[in-house]
Amino acid sequence: MKRTNDGGARRIVVISTGGTIASRWQGTGYAADASGNDVLATAPLPEGVTVEVVDLFNVNSSRMTAAHQLALLRTVHETLADPGVDGIVITHGTDTLEETAFFLDLHHTDARPVVLTGAQRPFGTGDGDGPGNLYDALQVASSVSDLGVLVVFDGRVHAARGTVKTQTLAADAFSDPSAERLGRVGFSRVDIERQPERPAPLPLPAAAEKADPENPGAVPLPRVAIVTHHSDGDPFLLNAAVGAGADGIVLVATGAGNATPEIAAAVADAVARGVLVAVTTRVPAGPLAEIYTGGGAVDLVAAGALLTGTLRAAQARIAVLATLLAEGGSGAGDPAHSTALLRRLLDGPVRAEPALATGGSRSASAVAARA
């Protein structure tokens, strides 16, 4: 379906957060320091679009914290409280853009678009991709509605959910390895090819009201760790995460969600201590599925973990973080309710019926009822 600006005036707010699109040479390397107005000045504006700039913070996105993301979420909600605003564009570093986009999307209740973009080449370079990406993002933000939070990059429109950085340096930096793009933008038109699937959005968490990136300890926030399984893998790092006070853990398993019996036992112990555990995979594409025992996904789910569908580690961690924030933060909330909420945010079957199954298999609803 084609979406175009009908020619009416559109008021877009650009929230600047740093990243490569705002990075200049510092003598030994690049770092974010250009203002939002400096970045905006590099790009032409689509016809009929007026822009206001908010300089929220200016960091390389590898330094992004939950406090930054909560402050950004608060700013998005405050901006959309103005009915005269037609959409938001957020300039952001590419390293953690997928995490911020998904975090915002899980809390996005408005029909108006929020579009994240950035650059793979630094500010002010002759072959920079930032100006084109910013123009495209403004075009999308002034043209669409009811699509949630979007990522616009290199002429492509992506849903926040499932979209990850798949190229370290190439201009076409983002894709969803398990799904098609949402649409494309170019030549003053936006073509949307499918509707994104999104769970019912969460309300603004209480922590967003006081989150301060300059003082991240001002508000106690949940600790969510990522632990990766590999050959020779053992429970040591998972147990260390629990010992360090993790409220949630994302286990990056092998294959369709497999580890070892020892790790499955450690997962059961963590869940018994009230830790929320999700299982994703280090494989780039495809869903997780309960196929194998012997420490595989069958045993991990029996231990109390939830499979993340097609969400990979960084976004699975955001789903766990959002669940814990919704439940009141570190150490709060009812474990059963938290598990049910996380399952909803993961927005997929707890298990996929395995093509390799030769015996009877339990249905997703049966597993859900047991958990």
Number of C-alpha atoms within 10 A of each C-alpha: 9 13 15 16 20 10 11 10 13 23 19 23 23 26 23 27 28 28 32 27 33 31 25 18 13 10 7 6 8 16 22 23 22 21 20 24 15 13 21 21 11 16 16 13 17 17 14 13 18 14 18 14 18 17 14 19 19 20 21 23 21 12 11 19 14 22 23 23 20 24 20 23 24 19 17 20 16 10 17 19 11 9 8 11 16 22 27 28 29 28 28 28 29 25 19 20 26 24 26 26 29 27 24 27 23 24 20 24 17 17 15 22 24 31 29 30 26 32 29 24 19 22 27 19 10 8 10 18 20 29 22 19 26 30 23 31 32 31 27 33 28 31 22 22 17 12 22 28 31 27 28 29 28 24 19 22 25 27 28 32 25 22 26 28 17 14 12 12 11 12 17 16 17 24 24 21 18 14 14 13 19 22 19 20 24 15 7 13 16 25 19 20 14 13 12 17 11 19 14 13 15 17 11 19 19 15 21 20 14 14 24 18 19 10 9 15 11 13 16 12 20 22 20 22 21 21 19 19 21 14 8 6 13 17 19 12 16 23 17 12 20 23 10 11 15 22 26 27 27 30 30 23 23 20 18 24 30 30 29 23 17 15 25 26 17 20 29 20 16 25 20 13 12 19 23 27 28 28 31 31 27 17 16 15 16 16 22 27 23 23 20 18 16 14 19 23 30 19 25 31 24 17 22 22 27 26 31 30 25 25 29 24 24 18 27 29 26 23 26 29 26 24 28 28 20 19 19 17 21 18 18 15 16 12 18 12 12 20 21 15 20 23 22 17 22 23 17 17 20 25 25 17 15 14 8 8 11 7 6 6 12 12 14 15 12 12 14 14 8 9 16
